[in-house]
Amino acid sequence: VQWVHKNLSELKVTKSSNLIAARTSMAGPPHIQEEEVVLAYRNAKKRAIFLDNEGTIAAKAGWQMQSGHMMSLQKEGTPPDPHVLDLLQTLVNDRGNTVVVLSGRTKEVMQEWFSGVDGLGLCAEHGFHRWPPRTLACDMHAGWRSEGMSDDNQE
């Protein structure tokens, strides 16, 4: 329990420091240098990697005016490139990694697009539906879990 309180305290201090830095800099919060990320990745025994589908893995949907209304150019979206799926599988295959892709898309779309990446966790509809990653799944909870539904109604 002490480690929880310590971590929460450290997060509050970090958040306060970042807010102060962001307020004093017109450029916004500082970006982490690639070398720092690589070093931290190599030094960590366990890593949680959360990737947003729109904006990180895939480009954000564009918009255009049609008949006086804003229309999404990629409303349906496009599945990730096979190379991206291969990279995700490489990340998942590292036993030290827990990898989850987040999206506002439906669980059916997420499953269709990412089911080929064995062990990948998915969060659909902004986290309402969750497919746990292999590192966190247990047999009795395999498959989609949905917020606000009893265990008897899980899919």
C-alpha positions as CSV (number, residue, x, y, z in Angstrom):
1,V,0.0,0.0,0.0
2,Q,2.9,2.3,0.7
3,W,4.2,2.0,-2.9
4,V,0.8,3.2,-4.1
5,H,0.9,6.3,-2.0
6,K,4.5,7.0,-3.0
7,N,3.7,6.6,-6.7
8,L,0.6,8.8,-6.4
9,S,2.7,11.5,-4.6
10,E,5.4,11.3,-7.4
11,L,2.7,11.6,-10.1
12,K,1.3,14.7,-8.4
13,V,4.8,16.3,-8.1
14,T,5.5,15.5,-11.8
15,K,2.1,16.8,-12.9
16,S,2.7,20.1,-11.0
17,S,6.2,20.4,-12.4
18,N,4.9,19.8,-16.0
19,L,2.1,22.4,-15.5
20,I,4.5,25.0,-14.3
21,A,6.9,24.3,-17.2
22,A,4.1,24.4,-19.7
23,R,2.9,27.7,-18.3
24,T,6.4,29.3,-18.5
25,S,7.1,28.0,-22.0
26,M,5.2,29.1,-25.1
27,A,6.4,25.9,-26.8
28,G,4.5,23.7,-24.5
29,P,5.8,20.8,-22.5
30,P,9.2,19.6,-23.5
31,H,9.5,16.5,-25.8
32,I,11.5,13.5,-24.6
33,Q,14.6,12.9,-26.6
34,E,14.7,9.7,-28.6
35,E,17.9,8.6,-26.8
36,E,16.2,8.9,-23.4
37,V,13.3,6.8,-24.6
38,V,15.6,4.1,-26.0
39,L,17.7,4.0,-22.8
40,A,14.6,3.8,-20.6
41,Y,13.1,1.0,-22.7
42,R,16.3,-1.0,-22.6
43,N,16.7,-0.5,-18.8
44,A,13.1,-1.4,-17.9
45,K,12.2,-5.0,-17.1
46,K,8.5,-4.4,-17.5
47,R,6.9,-1.8,-19.9
48,A,3.3,-0.8,-20.4
49,I,2.8,0.6,-24.0
50,F,-0.5,2.3,-24.8
51,L,-0.9,3.4,-28.4
52,D,-3.8,5.5,-29.7
53,N,-4.9,4.2,-33.1
54,E,-6.0,7.5,-34.5
55,G,-3.1,9.9,-34.3
56,T,-0.3,7.4,-33.3
57,I,-0.7,4.3,-35.4
58,A,-2.9,5.9,-38.1
59,A,-3.4,9.5,-39.2
60,K,-6.2,11.3,-37.6
61,A,-9.3,11.5,-39.8
62,G,-9.4,14.6,-42.0
63,W,-12.4,16.8,-42.6
64,Q,-13.9,18.6,-45.6
65,M,-16.9,20.7,-46.4
66,Q,-19.6,19.0,-48.4
67,S,-23.0,20.6,-49.1
68,G,-22.4,23.0,-46.2
69,H,-21.6,20.3,-43.7
70,M,-18.3,19.1,-42.3
71,M,-17.7,15.5,-43.5
72,S,-15.1,13.1,-42.2
73,L,-12.7,12.0,-45.0
74,Q,-11.9,8.8,-43.1
75,K,-15.1,8.2,-41.3
76,E,-14.8,4.4,-41.8
77,G,-11.0,4.6,-41.5
78,T,-8.5,2.2,-43.0
79,P,-6.9,-0.8,-41.4
80,P,-3.3,-0.5,-40.3
81,D,-0.6,-1.2,-42.8
82,P,0.8,-4.8,-42.6
83,H,4.2,-3.3,-41.6
84,V,2.6,-1.6,-38.6
85,L,0.9,-4.9,-37.6
86,D,4.3,-6.6,-37.8
87,L,5.9,-3.9,-35.6
88,L,3.1,-4.3,-33.0
89,Q,3.6,-8.1,-33.0
90,T,7.4,-7.5,-32.4
91,L,6.5,-5.3,-29.4
92,V,4.0,-7.8,-28.1
93,N,6.5,-10.7,-28.5
94,D,8.9,-9.0,-26.0
95,R,7.8,-10.7,-22.7
96,G,8.6,-7.5,-20.8
97,N,6.0,-5.5,-22.8
98,T,2.2,-5.1,-22.2
99,V,0.9,-3.5,-25.4
100,V,-2.6,-2.0,-25.8
101,V,-4.1,-0.1,-28.7
102,L,-6.8,2.4,-27.8
103,S,-9.5,3.8,-30.1
104,G,-12.9,5.3,-30.3
105,R,-13.8,2.8,-33.0
106,T,-16.2,-0.2,-32.4
107,K,-14.9,-3.5,-31.0
108,E,-15.9,-5.2,-34.3
109,V,-13.6,-2.8,-36.2
110,M,-10.8,-3.1,-33.7
111,Q,-11.0,-6.9,-33.7
112,E,-11.1,-7.0,-37.5
113,W,-8.1,-4.7,-37.8
114,F,-5.9,-6.1,-35.0
115,S,-6.9,-9.7,-34.5
116,G,-3.8,-10.8,-36.4
117,V,-1.5,-9.5,-33.6
118,D,-1.4,-12.3,-31.1
119,G,-1.4,-11.1,-27.5
120,L,-2.3,-7.4,-28.2
121,G,-4.7,-5.7,-25.9
122,L,-7.5,-3.6,-27.3
123,C,-9.7,-0.8,-26.0
124,A,-12.6,0.0,-28.2
125,E,-15.2,2.9,-28.0
126,H,-12.8,4.9,-25.8
127,G,-12.3,2.1,-23.3
128,F,-15.9,1.0,-22.9
129,H,-14.9,-2.4,-24.4
130,R,-11.6,-4.0,-23.5
131,W,-9.8,-7.1,-24.8
132,P,-7.0,-7.7,-22.3
133,P,-3.5,-8.2,-23.5
134,R,-2.0,-11.7,-23.2
135,T,0.2,-10.5,-20.3
136,L,-2.9,-9.6,-18.2
137,A,-5.5,-12.2,-19.5
138,C,-6.5,-15.2,-17.7
139,D,-8.7,-18.0,-19.2
140,M,-11.8,-17.1,-17.4
141,H,-11.7,-13.5,-18.6
142,A,-10.6,-14.0,-22.2
143,G,-12.5,-12.1,-24.8
144,W,-14.2,-8.7,-24.7
145,R,-15.0,-7.1,-21.3
146,S,-17.4,-4.2,-21.3
147,E,-17.8,-1.4,-18.7
148,G,-21.1,-1.5,-16.8
149,M,-22.0,-5.1,-17.7
150,S,-22.0,-8.0,-15.2
151,D,-19.7,-10.9,-15.7
152,D,-22.7,-13.0,-16.9
153,N,-23.2,-10.6,-19.8
154,Q,-19.7,-10.4,-21.0
155,E,-19.1,-11.2,-24.7
